[in-house]
Amino acid sequence: MAETRRRLRSGTVVLGGMGVIAAALTSCGSDPDRRCVDRDSYTYEGYKIVADRNCKSGSGSGSSYGKGGKKKTRGSDAAWYYDADTDDGYADYGTFSRSEAVDRGGFGCSGSGGG
């Protein structure tokens, strides 16, 4: 009977360890928090958050320029703004670079880490 208990304990340790590894791997692969903001709207409160449809659906930044380099008349100069503090429809202290936002790190991510 003591042998059965040892097997259960070691199996529990292995399964628990696999959970930690899975959490570390998935935390780095997830997309950082992002908001669609108007780049031309910066004030002391930050960038004004606009509807997501104004930004490209991909992970890159949006652009308000159409074919031939002519500025579009509709909307604003919208772009994705990552890992920002948000308050009352404004976002600040973030980055327009997705890769920089990912490199800020979390558990299991490569890069500089937190600070």
Secondary structure, 3 states (H helix, E strand, C coil): CHHHHHHHHHHHHHHHHHHHHHHHHHHHHCCCCEEEEEHHHCECCEEEECCHHHCCCCCCCCCCECHHHCECCCCCCEEEEECCEEECCEEECCECCHHHHHHCCCCCCCCCCCC
